[in-house]
Amino acid sequence: EELAENDRMRRDLVANVSHELRTPIAALQAVLENLVDGVETADPETLATMLAQVERLGRLVQQLLDLSRLESGALALECRPFAVEAMLERAVRDARARARGVRVDVVVDPAPFALVADEERLHQVVANLAENAVRHSPPEGVVTVRAVALASGARFEVIDEGPGIPPAEADRVFERFYRADTARASADGGAGLGLAIAQWITELHGGEISVAPNVPHGCRMVATIPGPVDVRPVPEPVIR
């Protein structure tokens, strides 16, 4: 039964990856054929469309590599003190660039504070959560990225004003390639891997990630990371 289940997961993975790769490749091929045949000209708008598809392919390949390394245990954490607020600001930079009218706020309590953990990997968790929140937020909506210092760790929250996640799907959203809104996620370039990666990284730290209720609507993702906390600011490294 275990072998049969592993075989099913392998076949599902191959099918999902093939589908996700085929969509941007087909779009690129169509535009390139039109350029070669002279149907379209290489204007900035056409080139921007092609660049967006290449970026989508790059994100998917990187996510697959990250997931493979996480599942194989090849990813080792590099834990050291870092300033949480600075990390959050860097993590939401790309989400803000794609926000299209959605405001992304960063809240740190208390400010500043430092956490001993793998900064690069937690940056990846927050960036994935923020990107999902922006993607599912309504126009002129607000996404809040919050970090709260705990007695022995930190709690990270990403809150949006979108349609939210039905309780029946709260656990399934962390499965690879699972998307609550398949059509919308595909149109926006989501592959359904971001939350799976976020869960792996959180659990690798010994923490937990879950979908929490949000009132009156929207989605609230909560990740708790254990580790030493210092409410004093972390000095920036001196570059000589």
VOGU-3710 file (C-alpha; in Angstrom, 3 decimals, decimal comma):
1> eelaendrmr> 0,000/0,000/0,000  2,854/2,366/0,785  4,558/1,589/-2,522  1,277/2,145/-4,374  0,763/5,479/-2,610  4,324/6,587/-3,386  3,834/5,634/-7,023  0,582/7,609/-7,166  2,282/10,671/-5,648  5,139/10,362/-8,158
11> rdlvanvshe> 2,715/10,201/-11,086  0,713/13,133/-9,727  3,905/15,158/-9,304  5,032/14,482/-12,880  1,575/15,346/-14,231  1,342/18,566/-12,208  4,848/19,725/-13,089  4,222/18,985/-16,770  1,021/21,015/-16,680  2,593/23,962/-14,866
21> lrtpiaalqa> 5,574/24,068/-17,241  3,478/23,640/-20,373  1,314/26,732/-19,786  4,053/29,429/-19,797  6,049/27,564/-22,480  2,988/27,508/-24,770  2,437/31,229/-24,215  6,080/31,979/-24,997  6,005/29,815/-28,105  2,893/31,542/-29,440
31> vlenlvdgve> 4,387/35,020/-29,034  7,750/33,983/-30,526  6,044/32,379/-33,539  4,121/35,597/-34,144  7,329/37,610/-33,951  9,142/35,284/-36,376  6,207/35,320/-38,831  5,948/39,105/-38,661  2,431/39,043/-37,221  3,611/41,042/-34,205
41> tadpetlatm> 6,429/43,477/-33,651  8,886/43,341/-30,785  7,326/46,298/-28,961  7,796/46,863/-25,208  4,373/45,415/-24,353  5,069/42,137/-26,195  8,509/41,826/-24,625  7,013/42,507/-21,172  4,527/39,664/-21,710  7,349/37,294/-22,640
51> laqverlgrl> 9,405/38,411/-19,638  6,471/37,723/-17,317  6,209/34,146/-18,624  9,969/33,609/-18,231  9,778/34,904/-14,659  6,901/32,527/-13,989  8,984/29,617/-15,270  11,922/30,716/-13,135  9,783/30,890/-9,985  8,357/27,440/-10,627
61> vqqlldlsrl> 11,754/25,840/-11,212  13,168/27,490/-8,073  10,199/26,316/-5,995  10,609/22,760/-7,269  14,313/22,805/-6,402  13,583/24,175/-2,927  10,893/21,570/-2,314  13,199/18,772/-3,474  15,973/19,919/-1,135  13,561/20,231/1,783
71> esgalalecr> 12,035/16,788/1,294  15,414/15,110/0,876  16,762/16,699/4,056  19,576/18,378/2,115  18,667/21,811/3,456  20,479/22,748/6,671  19,359/25,731/8,715  21,813/28,548/9,398  20,479/30,116/12,585  21,815/33,437/13,812
81> pfaveamler> 20,338/36,651/15,280  18,655/38,974/12,800  16,444/42,071/12,935  12,891/40,893/12,293  11,520/44,189/10,958  14,271/44,550/8,355  13,672/40,963/7,209  9,920/41,587/6,833  10,497/44,745/4,795  12,750/42,850/2,406
91> avrdararar> 10,316/39,931/2,204  7,328/42,060/1,176  9,241/44,075/-1,440  8,260/41,836/-4,361  4,676/41,533/-3,121  4,382/45,326/-3,057  5,750/45,529/-6,595  2,955/43,209/-7,779  0,281/44,638/-5,467  -1,675/46,583/-8,145
101> gvrvdvvvdp> -3,456/48,866/-5,723  -3,241/46,582/-2,679  -1,488/48,117/0,328  1,001/45,945/2,222  1,671/47,032/5,823  4,419/45,714/8,106  3,788/45,665/11,872  6,358/44,548/14,478  5,577/44,218/18,189  7,701/45,260/19,960
111> apfalvadee> 9,829/47,211/17,525  12,600/46,424/17,177  13,304/42,863/18,205  15,639/40,129/17,025  15,131/36,402/16,576  17,667/33,591/16,345  16,639/31,529/13,311  17,468/31,064/9,625  16,771/34,536/8,231  16,939/33,527/4,565
121> rlhqvvanla> 14,435/30,693/4,967  12,004/32,729/7,072  12,288/35,444/4,428  11,080/32,801/1,968  8,122/31,870/4,205  6,967/35,463/4,624  7,484/36,257/0,927  5,380/33,242/-0,121  2,589/34,136/2,312  2,618/37,806/1,298
131> enavrhsppe> 2,524/36,935/-2,408  -0,502/34,688/-1,854  -2,235/37,364/0,226  -1,742/40,039/-2,449  -2,910/37,663/-5,180  -6,208/36,990/-3,405  -6,849/40,507/-2,102  -9,546/42,723/-3,653  -8,599/46,002/-5,357  -7,714/48,685/-2,786
141> gvvtvraval> -7,443/45,966/-0,141  -4,919/45,865/2,695  -2,480/43,061/3,517  -0,931/43,143/6,986  2,345/41,341/7,682  2,859/41,189/11,441  5,567/39,798/13,726  5,028/39,460/17,477  7,774/38,558/19,938  6,888/35,673/22,261
151> asgarfevid> 8,555/34,421/25,415  10,572/31,881/23,438  10,109/32,639/19,774  8,047/34,743/17,404  4,661/34,604/15,722  4,367/35,733/12,103  0,948/36,599/10,683  -0,097/37,524/7,158  -3,653/38,822/6,955  -5,614/39,756/3,842
161> egpgippaea> -9,149/40,904/2,995  -9,856/38,333/0,300  -12,471/35,566/0,199  -10,617/33,481/2,779  -10,129/29,717/2,952  -13,092/27,434/3,756  -12,543/25,444/6,991  -12,778/22,167/5,045  -9,748/23,189/2,953  -7,630/24,662/5,767
171> drvferfyra> -5,340/21,614/5,898  -5,285/20,833/2,177  -3,846/24,233/1,198  -0,438/23,011/2,388  -0,433/20,098/-0,069  1,790/20,382/-3,122  0,018/21,876/-6,153  -3,264/22,242/-4,261  -5,126/25,471/-5,025  -8,441/26,479/-3,514
181> dtarasadgg> -9,238/28,606/-6,583  -7,607/26,747/-9,466  -8,642/29,051/-12,292  -7,643/32,228/-10,517  -4,357/30,882/-9,212  -3,371/29,623/-12,653  -4,180/32,964/-14,252  -2,086/34,807/-11,681  0,892/32,479/-11,985  0,461/30,546/-8,745
191> aglglaiaqw> 1,652/26,942/-8,883  0,387/25,768/-5,503  3,879/25,218/-4,065  4,398/28,301/-1,904  2,446/27,076/1,121  3,979/23,600/0,928  7,447/25,174/1,063  6,397/27,487/3,904  5,182/24,497/5,925  8,407/22,549/5,361
201> itelhggeis> 10,575/25,487/6,462  8,413/26,231/9,502  8,457/22,619/10,671  12,206/22,426/10,020  12,541/25,172/12,643  10,376/23,124/15,028  7,460/25,513/14,526  3,893/25,354/13,248  1,931/27,038/10,473  -1,842/27,081/10,113
211> vapnvphgcr> -4,878/28,901/8,777  -6,541/30,927/11,552  -10,019/32,518/11,569  -10,156/36,136/10,437  -13,056/38,439/11,275  -15,110/39,581/9,423  -13,554/38,019/6,294  -10,276/37,262/4,592  -7,451/34,879/5,368  -5,037/34,864/8,319
221> mvatipgpvd> -1,959/32,679/8,038  -0,036/32,154/11,278  3,482/30,708/11,615  5,079/30,259/15,033  8,865/29,928/15,153  10,656/28,929/18,379  14,006/30,447/19,239  15,786/32,958/21,461  14,376/36,498/21,251  16,113/39,787/22,013
231> vrpvpepvir> 14,183/43,058/22,135  17,380/45,023/21,597  18,202/46,058/18,018  20,664/43,969/16,058  23,499/46,133/14,694  23,928/46,092/10,944  27,105/44,306/9,781  30,037/46,615/9,072  31,258/46,353/5,472  34,980/47,021/5,220
//
